[in-house]
Structure formats: C-alpha cells, structure tokens
Amino acid sequence: MNEFRMAPKNENKSFPKAEKFQLAEKVEYAEGSVVSKIIIRNDKGNITLFAFDKGEFLSEHTAPFDAIVQVLDGIGEVVIDGKPFAMNTGDSIIMPANVPHAVNATEKFKMLLTMIK
C-alpha cells in the first residue's frame, strides 16, 4: 500500500518544549504505512520522526541540503547514489545534498531525519 502520512506544517503538539521524552515512543508503526511526525520545522530546517512498516519505503529522490538519518529501532536500508547501506538500531548516516537517495524497510524500523538548511 505504501501510504505516507505527514503531519501538517509546523504541527508538533506531541513534542512539548522543556519536557523529557523518548523519540522512538513518539511515533507508532501502522500496518502497510510510513508514518511521520514533525518535531521541528522552520526556515532553518526540520527534524522528523518516521516509522516504517516492513516492506514500506520512500522512493528515490534528492534534497537540496545534507540530511542525517539516525535509526532508533529496527532494521532498514538507506540507498545513496545507488549504494545500499544496511542500517540497524543505533546506526547513523549522512545523505549528501543533491545526491539521489531512498529508504527501504527491510524490517519494521523507526528513524529520525534531521535536515538543516
């Protein structure tokens, strides 16, 4: 199905300021879907949580800025310029600006995406 749900721009009600929380607990898996929750989005960049059901993906695309992926739970794959990288809980990778990349869920997994302009 590869349904992708994204919170409306600037919506981050689940992320109150000056309160402690666990990132992986702030986004839930949904069957047959990629779920995202924006933590922060402004003119300087954005920080977004993702939860991928097994087999779901973000198709190849480019972004005008470097971005870092941090895997919070599970197992996935990041493909950068055609080269696949197996990603496990605790792994991070920087996706360079203007280079094609994609994300595949080989198992269920959650990630934090940080892009600073």
C-alpha positions in Angstrom: 0.0 0.0 0.0 2.9 2.4 0.8 0.7 5.0 2.4 2.7 8.0 3.6 1.1 10.2 6.3 2.8 13.5 7.2 1.7 15.9 9.9 0.6 19.4 8.7 3.4 22.0 8.5 4.6 23.3 11.9 2.4 20.8 13.8 4.4 19.4 16.7 1.9 19.2 19.5 3.3 15.8 20.6 6.6 17.4 21.4 6.2 19.9 24.2 9.2 22.1 24.9 11.2 21.8 28.1 9.9 18.2 28.7 11.8 15.0 28.5 10.6 12.3 26.1 11.8 9.2 24.2 12.0 9.7 20.5 11.1 6.1 19.5 7.9 6.3 21.6 6.6 9.4 19.8 5.8 7.7 16.5 3.9 4.4 16.1 4.0 1.7 13.5 1.0 1.4 11.2 0.3 -1.6 9.0 1.2 -1.0 5.4 2.3 2.5 6.0 5.1 5.0 6.6 4.1 7.3 9.4 5.9 10.6 10.1 5.8 13.2 12.8 7.4 16.6 12.5 9.2 17.6 15.7 10.5 20.9 14.4 10.1 22.7 11.1 11.2 26.2 10.4 13.2 28.3 7.9 16.4 26.8 9.2 15.5 23.1 8.6 13.4 20.3 10.0 13.6 17.3 12.3 11.1 14.5 11.6 10.4 11.0 13.1 9.5 8.2 10.8 8.0 4.7 11.5 8.1 2.2 8.5 6.2 -1.0 8.4 8.2 -3.9 6.9 8.4 -3.6 3.2 7.5 0.1 3.0 9.8 2.7 1.5 10.5 6.3 0.5 11.3 6.2 -3.2 14.5 7.7 -4.6 14.6 11.5 -4.5 17.1 14.3 -3.9 17.1 17.1 -1.3 18.9 20.4 -1.6 20.6 20.1 1.8 22.6 17.4 3.7 20.5 15.3 6.0 21.3 12.8 8.7 19.4 9.6 9.4 19.6 8.1 12.9 17.9 4.6 13.3 16.0 4.5 16.6 14.5 1.0 16.3 14.6 -2.0 13.9 16.4 -2.6 10.6 16.2 -0.7 7.4 18.3 0.2 4.3 19.4 3.6 3.0 20.4 3.8 -0.6 22.7 6.7 -1.6 23.6 7.2 -5.2 22.7 3.5 -5.9 24.8 2.2 -3.0 22.8 0.3 -0.3 23.7 0.7 3.4 22.2 -1.8 5.9 21.0 0.2 8.9 20.4 -1.1 12.4 19.3 0.4 15.7 21.9 3.0 16.7 23.3 3.5 13.2 23.5 6.9 11.5 24.3 8.1 8.0 24.6 11.4 6.3 22.8 11.7 2.9 24.6 14.4 0.9 22.7 17.3 -0.7 21.6 16.8 -4.3 22.5 13.1 -4.4 19.7 10.6 -5.1 18.7 8.6 -2.0 15.9 6.2 -0.9 14.9 4.5 2.3 13.6 0.9 2.5 12.2 -1.0 5.5 13.7 -4.5 5.4 12.0 -5.0 8.8 9.9 -2.5 10.8 12.1 0.4 11.7 12.0 3.9 13.1 14.3 6.7 12.2 15.0 10.4 13.0 15.7 12.6 10.0 17.5 15.9 10.6 17.9 18.4 7.7 19.5 21.8 8.3 19.4 24.4 5.5 
